[in-house]
Amino acid sequence: MDSHSRSVAKAVSYRLFGSITTAVLFFYLSGDWKVSAGAGIADSVLKLGLYFLHERVWNHINFGRQKPPEYEI
């Protein structure tokens, strides 16, 4: 299970890439840096929290995880 700080670090790095992509797309469509920066910031803030919650929920789902050995040597 990941620690809370690891989940936060993963969420921040993931959102950084996603928000830059959103900002570049908005700049391409609008040609306005203020609009694109605002969209990137809003995207980052909202989705950062959602991604963190998503990670924490998946820590409680055992799908795809290997079972730990029943004994240790």
Biopython code that builds the backbone (N, CA, C, O; Angstrom):
import numpy as np
from Bio.PDB.StructureBuilder import StructureBuilder

atoms = [
    (1, "MET", "N", (0.848, -1.180, 0.000)),
    (1, "MET", "CA", (0.000, 0.000, 0.000)),
    (1, "MET", "C", (0.892, 1.242, 0.000)),
    (1, "MET", "O", (1.854, 1.327, 0.764)),
    (2, "ASP", "N", (0.569, 2.182, -0.847)),
    (2, "ASP", "CA", (1.340, 3.424, -0.920)),
    (2, "ASP", "C", (1.040, 4.317, 0.277)),
    (2, "ASP", "O", (-0.065, 4.305, 0.819)),
    (3, "SER", "N", (2.042, 5.091, 0.679)),
    (3, "SER", "CA", (1.835, 6.067, 1.746)),
    (3, "SER", "C", (1.064, 7.268, 1.189)),
    (3, "SER", "O", (0.971, 7.448, -0.025)),
    (4, "HIS", "N", (0.523, 8.074, 2.079)),
    (4, "HIS", "CA", (-0.199, 9.278, 1.649)),
    (4, "HIS", "C", (0.742, 10.221, 0.889)),
    (4, "HIS", "O", (0.350, 10.806, -0.121)),
    (5, "SER", "N", (1.971, 10.368, 1.368)),
    (5, "SER", "CA", (2.901, 11.286, 0.699)),
    (5, "SER", "C", (3.264, 10.790, -0.697)),
    (5, "SER", "O", (3.434, 11.597, -1.611)),
    (6, "ARG", "N", (3.385, 9.480, -0.874)),
    (6, "ARG", "CA", (3.675, 8.937, -2.211)),
    (6, "ARG", "C", (2.486, 9.198, -3.143)),
    (6, "ARG", "O", (2.675, 9.575, -4.299)),
    (7, "SER", "N", (1.271, 8.998, -2.645)),
    (7, "SER", "CA", (0.081, 9.268, -3.458)),
    (7, "SER", "C", (0.015, 10.737, -3.855)),
    (7, "SER", "O", (-0.349, 11.062, -4.985)),
    (8, "VAL", "N", (0.365, 11.619, -2.936)),
    (8, "VAL", "CA", (0.366, 13.056, -3.244)),
    (8, "VAL", "C", (1.421, 13.364, -4.306)),
    (8, "VAL", "O", (1.140, 14.093, -5.257)),
    (9, "ALA", "N", (2.625, 12.822, -4.158)),
    (9, "ALA", "CA", (3.693, 13.074, -5.131)),
    (9, "ALA", "C", (3.297, 12.566, -6.512)),
    (9, "ALA", "O", (3.542, 13.243, -7.510)),
    (10, "LYS", "N", (2.695, 11.392, -6.585)),
    (10, "LYS", "CA", (2.249, 10.852, -7.866)),
    (10, "LYS", "C", (1.158, 11.728, -8.473)),
    (10, "LYS", "O", (1.165, 11.989, -9.676)),
    (11, "ALA", "N", (0.226, 12.179, -7.644)),
    (11, "ALA", "CA", (-0.860, 13.022, -8.130)),
    (11, "ALA", "C", (-0.332, 14.347, -8.658)),
    (11, "ALA", "O", (-0.778, 14.818, -9.704)),
    (12, "VAL", "N", (0.612, 14.951, -7.949)),
    (12, "VAL", "CA", (1.166, 16.243, -8.374)),
    (12, "VAL", "C", (1.904, 16.105, -9.703)),
    (12, "VAL", "O", (1.706, 16.918, -10.606)),
    (13, "SER", "N", (2.748, 15.089, -9.832)),
    (13, "SER", "CA", (3.496, 14.934, -11.084)),
    (13, "SER", "C", (2.557, 14.629, -12.248)),
    (13, "SER", "O", (2.742, 15.151, -13.347)),
    (14, "TYR", "N", (1.562, 13.797, -12.015)),
    (14, "TYR", "CA", (0.594, 13.472, -13.064)),
    (14, "TYR", "C", (-0.181, 14.712, -13.488)),
    (14, "TYR", "O", (-0.378, 14.944, -14.681)),
    (15, "ARG", "N", (-0.620, 15.508, -12.524)),
    (15, "ARG", "CA", (-1.400, 16.697, -12.842)),
    (15, "ARG", "C", (-0.554, 17.768, -13.511)),
    (15, "ARG", "O", (-1.059, 18.516, -14.349)),
    (16, "LEU", "N", (0.705, 17.856, -13.164)),
    (16, "LEU", "CA", (1.576, 18.825, -13.818)),
    (16, "LEU", "C", (1.600, 18.585, -15.324)),
    (16, "LEU", "O", (1.435, 19.514, -16.115)),
    (17, "PHE", "N", (1.805, 17.339, -15.706)),
    (17, "PHE", "CA", (1.810, 17.014, -17.133)),
    (17, "PHE", "C", (0.449, 17.263, -17.768)),
    (17, "PHE", "O", (0.367, 17.800, -18.873)),
    (18, "GLY", "N", (-0.618, 16.875, -17.076)),
    (18, "GLY", "CA", (-1.966, 17.075, -17.608)),
    (18, "GLY", "C", (-2.334, 18.534, -17.739)),
    (18, "GLY", "O", (-2.959, 18.930, -18.722)),
    (19, "SER", "N", (-1.952, 19.347, -16.757)),
    (19, "SER", "CA", (-2.299, 20.768, -16.790)),
    (19, "SER", "C", (-1.517, 21.522, -17.853)),
    (19, "SER", "O", (-2.043, 22.439, -18.484)),
    (20, "ILE", "N", (-0.276, 21.143, -18.048)),
    (20, "ILE", "CA", (0.509, 21.758, -19.135)),
    (20, "ILE", "C", (-0.138, 21.437, -20.475)),
    (20, "ILE", "O", (-0.243, 22.306, -21.341)),
    (21, "THR", "N", (-0.568, 20.200, -20.648)),
    (21, "THR", "CA", (-1.246, 19.817, -21.887)),
    (21, "THR", "C", (-2.522, 20.634, -22.086)),
    (21, "THR", "O", (-2.791, 21.112, -23.189)),
    (22, "THR", "N", (-3.300, 20.793, -21.027)),
    (22, "THR", "CA", (-4.532, 21.585, -21.108)),
    (22, "THR", "C", (-4.227, 23.041, -21.455)),
    (22, "THR", "O", (-4.894, 23.629, -22.306)),
    (23, "ALA", "N", (-3.233, 23.617, -20.806)),
    (23, "ALA", "CA", (-2.879, 25.017, -21.066)),
    (23, "ALA", "C", (-2.420, 25.211, -22.509)),
    (23, "ALA", "O", (-2.807, 26.185, -23.156)),
    (24, "VAL", "N", (-1.602, 24.296, -23.017)),
    (24, "VAL", "CA", (-1.129, 24.399, -24.402)),
    (24, "VAL", "C", (-2.299, 24.269, -25.372)),
    (24, "VAL", "O", (-2.371, 25.003, -26.358)),
    (25, "LEU", "N", (-3.209, 23.347, -25.101)),
    (25, "LEU", "CA", (-4.385, 23.183, -25.958)),
    (25, "LEU", "C", (-5.252, 24.443, -25.947)),
    (25, "LEU", "O", (-5.702, 24.894, -27.000)),
    (26, "PHE", "N", (-5.487, 25.011, -24.759)),
    (26, "PHE", "CA", (-6.289, 26.239, -24.685)),
    (26, "PHE", "C", (-5.592, 27.392, -25.394)),
    (26, "PHE", "O", (-6.253, 28.209, -26.034)),
    (27, "PHE", "N", (-4.273, 27.471, -25.290)),
    (27, "PHE", "CA", (-3.562, 28.528, -26.002)),
    (27, "PHE", "C", (-3.686, 28.340, -27.507)),
    (27, "PHE", "O", (-3.879, 29.308, -28.244)),
    (28, "TYR", "N", (-3.578, 27.115, -27.958)),
    (28, "TYR", "CA", (-3.714, 26.818, -29.387)),
    (28, "TYR", "C", (-5.098, 27.223, -29.894)),
    (28, "TYR", "O", (-5.232, 27.762, -30.992)),
    (29, "LEU", "N", (-6.130, 26.955, -29.080)),
    (29, "LEU", "CA", (-7.495, 27.259, -29.503)),
    (29, "LEU", "C", (-7.857, 28.731, -29.345)),
    (29, "LEU", "O", (-8.600, 29.277, -30.161)),
    (30, "SER", "N", (-7.336, 29.384, -28.295)),
    (30, "SER", "CA", (-7.755, 30.757, -28.018)),
    (30, "SER", "C", (-6.711, 31.804, -28.390)),
    (30, "SER", "O", (-7.063, 32.942, -28.703)),
    (31, "GLY", "N", (-5.441, 31.438, -28.360)),
    (31, "GLY", "CA", (-4.377, 32.402, -28.614)),
    (31, "GLY", "C", (-4.154, 33.371, -27.460)),
    (31, "GLY", "O", (-3.426, 34.352, -27.607)),
    (32, "ASP", "N", (-4.776, 33.103, -26.310)),
    (32, "ASP", "CA", (-4.707, 33.996, -25.156)),
    (32, "ASP", "C", (-4.028, 33.275, -23.998)),
    (32, "ASP", "O", (-4.536, 32.270, -23.501)),
    (33, "TRP", "N", (-2.869, 33.798, -23.568)),
    (33, "TRP", "CA", (-2.120, 33.168, -22.481)),
    (33, "TRP", "C", (-2.870, 33.209, -21.156)),
    (33, "TRP", "O", (-2.751, 32.287, -20.349)),
    (34, "LYS", "N", (-3.650, 34.277, -20.920)),
    (34, "LYS", "CA", (-4.395, 34.366, -19.663)),
    (34, "LYS", "C", (-5.467, 33.275, -19.576)),
    (34, "LYS", "O", (-5.648, 32.643, -18.536)),
    (35, "VAL", "N", (-6.160, 33.074, -20.678)),
    (35, "VAL", "CA", (-7.187, 32.026, -20.713)),
    (35, "VAL", "C", (-6.544, 30.661, -20.533)),
    (35, "VAL", "O", (-7.043, 29.830, -19.775)),
    (36, "SER", "N", (-5.434, 30.429, -21.230)),
    (36, "SER", "CA", (-4.790, 29.116, -21.146)),
    (36, "SER", "C", (-4.198, 28.878, -19.752)),
    (36, "SER", "O", (-4.273, 27.759, -19.244)),
    (37, "ALA", "N", (-3.617, 29.897, -19.128)),
    (37, "ALA", "CA", (-3.078, 29.740, -17.774)),
    (37, "ALA", "C", (-4.199, 29.477, -16.775)),
    (37, "ALA", "O", (-4.057, 28.627, -15.896)),
    (38, "GLY", "N", (-5.302, 30.192, -16.900)),
    (38, "GLY", "CA", (-6.451, 29.967, -16.019)),
    (38, "GLY", "C", (-7.018, 28.567, -16.168)),
    (38, "GLY", "O", (-7.359, 27.920, -15.178)),
    (39, "ALA", "N", (-7.119, 28.101, -17.394)),
    (39, "ALA", "CA", (-7.624, 26.748, -17.633)),
    (39, "ALA", "C", (-6.668, 25.711, -17.060)),
    (39, "ALA", "O", (-7.110, 24.722, -16.475)),
    (40, "GLY", "N", (-5.372, 25.919, -17.216)),
    (40, "GLY", "CA", (-4.382, 24.985, -16.687)),
    (40, "GLY", "C", (-4.411, 24.926, -15.169)),
    (40, "GLY", "O", (-4.311, 23.848, -14.584)),
    (41, "ILE", "N", (-4.548, 26.087, -14.527)),
    (41, "ILE", "CA", (-4.597, 26.133, -13.065)),
    (41, "ILE", "C", (-5.877, 25.484, -12.545)),
    (41, "ILE", "O", (-5.827, 24.679, -11.615)),
    (42, "ALA", "N", (-7.006, 25.820, -13.129)),
    (42, "ALA", "CA", (-8.279, 25.230, -12.701)),
    (42, "ALA", "C", (-8.260, 23.715, -12.893)),
    (42, "ALA", "O", (-8.714, 22.966, -12.028)),
    (43, "ASP", "N", (-7.737, 23.276, -14.022)),
    (43, "ASP", "CA", (-7.624, 21.858, -14.318)),
    (43, "ASP", "C", (-6.767, 21.167, -13.262)),
    (43, "ASP", "O", (-7.114, 20.087, -12.784)),
    (44, "SER", "N", (-5.666, 21.780, -12.907)),
    (44, "SER", "CA", (-4.739, 21.201, -11.949)),
    (44, "SER", "C", (-5.361, 21.069, -10.565)),
    (44, "SER", "O", (-5.278, 20.009, -9.945)),
    (45, "VAL", "N", (-5.974, 22.121, -10.087)),
    (45, "VAL", "CA", (-6.541, 22.125, -8.733)),
    (45, "VAL", "C", (-7.655, 21.094, -8.600)),
    (45, "VAL", "O", (-7.675, 20.320, -7.643)),
    (46, "LEU", "N", (-8.574, 21.080, -9.547)),
    (46, "LEU", "CA", (-9.708, 20.161, -9.464)),
    (46, "LEU", "C", (-9.275, 18.707, -9.609)),
    (46, "LEU", "O", (-9.679, 17.854, -8.818)),
    (47, "LYS", "N", (-8.468, 18.428, -10.601)),
    (47, "LYS", "CA", (-8.117, 17.038, -10.877)),
    (47, "LYS", "C", (-7.065, 16.488, -9.918)),
    (47, "LYS", "O", (-6.960, 15.272, -9.762)),
    (48, "LEU", "N", (-6.296, 17.340, -9.283)),
    (48, "LEU", "CA", (-5.336, 16.875, -8.289)),
    (48, "LEU", "C", (-6.061, 16.204, -7.126)),
    (48, "LEU", "O", (-5.683, 15.116, -6.692)),
    (49, "GLY", "N", (-7.082, 16.851, -6.638)),
    (49, "GLY", "CA", (-7.868, 16.264, -5.555)),
    (49, "GLY", "C", (-8.575, 14.990, -5.977)),
    (49, "GLY", "O", (-8.616, 14.025, -5.213)),
    (50, "LEU", "N", (-9.129, 14.970, -7.176)),
    (50, "LEU", "CA", (-9.811, 13.779, -7.659)),
    (50, "LEU", "C", (-8.845, 12.613, -7.849)),
    (50, "LEU", "O", (-9.186, 11.470, -7.543)),
    (51, "TYR", "N", (-7.653, 12.890, -8.348)),
    (51, "TYR", "CA", (-6.667, 11.826, -8.546)),
    (51, "TYR", "C", (-6.211, 11.253, -7.210)),
    (51, "TYR", "O", (-6.051, 10.039, -7.084)),
    (52, "PHE", "N", (-5.999, 12.105, -6.214)),
    (52, "PHE", "CA", (-5.608, 11.632, -4.894)),
    (52, "PHE", "C", (-6.673, 10.693, -4.332)),
    (52, "PHE", "O", (-6.346, 9.620, -3.827)),
    (53, "LEU", "N", (-7.936, 11.088, -4.416)),
    (53, "LEU", "CA", (-9.016, 10.231, -3.938)),
    (53, "LEU", "C", (-9.057, 8.909, -4.709)),
    (53, "LEU", "O", (-9.273, 7.849, -4.122)),
    (54, "HIS", "N", (-8.851, 8.978, -6.010)),
    (54, "HIS", "CA", (-8.829, 7.791, -6.862)),
    (54, "HIS", "C", (-7.734, 6.825, -6.410)),
    (54, "HIS", "O", (-7.973, 5.622, -6.315)),
    (55, "GLU", "N", (-6.544, 7.340, -6.133)),
    (55, "GLU", "CA", (-5.437, 6.503, -5.666)),
    (55, "GLU", "C", (-5.755, 5.853, -4.323)),
    (55, "GLU", "O", (-5.476, 4.670, -4.126)),
    (56, "ARG", "N", (-6.327, 6.608, -3.411)),
    (56, "ARG", "CA", (-6.626, 6.077, -2.077)),
    (56, "ARG", "C", (-7.696, 4.985, -2.159)),
    (56, "ARG", "O", (-7.611, 3.988, -1.442)),
    (57, "VAL", "N", (-8.694, 5.159, -3.015)),
    (57, "VAL", "CA", (-9.723, 4.131, -3.183)),
    (57, "VAL", "C", (-9.095, 2.858, -3.742)),
    (57, "VAL", "O", (-9.390, 1.764, -3.261)),
    (58, "TRP", "N", (-8.233, 2.986, -4.751)),
    (58, "TRP", "CA", (-7.609, 1.810, -5.356)),
    (58, "TRP", "C", (-6.679, 1.089, -4.385)),
    (58, "TRP", "O", (-6.415, -0.098, -4.575)),
    (59, "ASN", "N", (-6.182, 1.750, -3.370)),
    (59, "ASN", "CA", (-5.373, 1.060, -2.367)),
    (59, "ASN", "C", (-6.196, 0.047, -1.573)),
    (59, "ASN", "O", (-5.625, -0.839, -0.936)),
    (60, "HIS", "N", (-7.509, 0.157, -1.597)),
    (60, "HIS", "CA", (-8.384, -0.759, -0.872)),
    (60, "HIS", "C", (-8.978, -1.836, -1.780)),
    (60, "HIS", "O", (-9.762, -2.666, -1.320)),
    (61, "ILE", "N", (-8.617, -1.832, -3.047)),
    (61, "ILE", "CA", (-9.114, -2.815, -4.008)),
    (61, "ILE", "C", (-7.990, -3.796, -4.300)),
    (61, "ILE", "O", (-6.891, -3.395, -4.683)),
    (62, "ASN", "N", (-8.263, -5.068, -4.121)),
    (62, "ASN", "CA", (-7.227, -6.084, -4.286)),
    (62, "ASN", "C", (-7.089, -6.602, -5.711)),
    (62, "ASN", "O", (-6.210, -7.423, -5.974)),
    (63, "PHE", "N", (-7.917, -6.156, -6.625)),
    (63, "PHE", "CA", (-7.868, -6.616, -7.998)),
    (63, "PHE", "C", (-6.466, -6.442, -8.592)),
    (63, "PHE", "O", (-5.909, -5.345, -8.577)),
    (64, "GLY", "N", (-5.904, -7.536, -9.115)),
    (64, "GLY", "CA", (-4.613, -7.482, -9.782)),
    (64, "GLY", "C", (-3.402, -7.538, -8.869)),
    (64, "GLY", "O", (-2.272, -7.531, -9.358)),
    (65, "ARG", "N", (-3.598, -7.592, -7.579)),
    (65, "ARG", "CA", (-2.478, -7.672, -6.638)),
    (65, "ARG", "C", (-2.126, -9.124, -6.375)),
    (65, "ARG", "O", (-3.000, -9.990, -6.330)),
    (66, "GLN", "N", (-0.852, -9.377, -6.205)),
    (66, "GLN", "CA", (-0.425, -10.707, -5.822)),
    (66, "GLN", "C", (-0.569, -10.859, -4.317)),
    (66, "GLN", "O", (-0.345, -9.915, -3.559)),
    (67, "LYS", "N", (-0.942, -12.050, -3.900)),
    (67, "LYS", "CA", (-1.071, -12.313, -2.470)),
    (67, "LYS", "C", (0.319, -12.447, -1.872)),
    (67, "LYS", "O", (1.201, -13.039, -2.493)),
    (68, "PRO", "N", (0.529, -11.908, -0.679)),
    (68, "PRO", "CA", (1.827, -12.090, -0.016)),
    (68, "PRO", "C", (1.992, -13.564, 0.359)),
    (68, "PRO", "O", (1.000, -14.261, 0.572)),
    (69, "PRO", "N", (3.224, -14.038, 0.441)),
    (69, "PRO", "CA", (3.423, -15.434, 0.824)),
    (69, "PRO", "C", (2.869, -15.704, 2.227)),
    (69, "PRO", "O", (2.878, -14.829, 3.094)),
    (70, "GLU", "N", (2.392, -16.921, 2.426)),
    (70, "GLU", "CA", (1.818, -17.274, 3.728)),
    (70, "GLU", "C", (2.868, -17.564, 4.773)),
    (70, "GLU", "O", (2.541, -17.749, 5.945)),
    (71, "TYR", "N", (4.124, -17.608, 4.370)),
    (71, "TYR", "CA", (5.193, -17.885, 5.308)),
    (71, "TYR", "C", (6.432, -17.098, 4.922)),
    (71, "TYR", "O", (6.564, -16.677, 3.773)),
    (72, "GLU", "N", (7.322, -16.899, 5.844)),
    (72, "GLU", "CA", (8.604, -16.250, 5.583)),
    (72, "GLU", "C", (9.727, -17.179, 6.020)),
    (72, "GLU", "O", (9.615, -17.901, 7.011)),
    (73, "ILE", "N", (10.778, -17.141, 5.278)),
    (73, "ILE", "CA", (11.948, -17.962, 5.625)),
    (73, "ILE", "C", (12.907, -17.132, 6.443)),
    (73, "ILE", "O", (13.961, -17.624, 6.844)),
]
sb = StructureBuilder()
sb.init_structure("model")
sb.init_model(0)
sb.init_chain("A")
sb.init_seg("    ")
for serial, (resi, resn, name, xyz) in enumerate(atoms, 1):
    if name == "N":
        sb.init_residue(resn, " ", resi, " ")
    sb.init_atom(name, np.array(xyz, "f"), 0.0, 1.0, " ", f" {name:<3s}", serial, name[0])
structure = sb.get_structure()
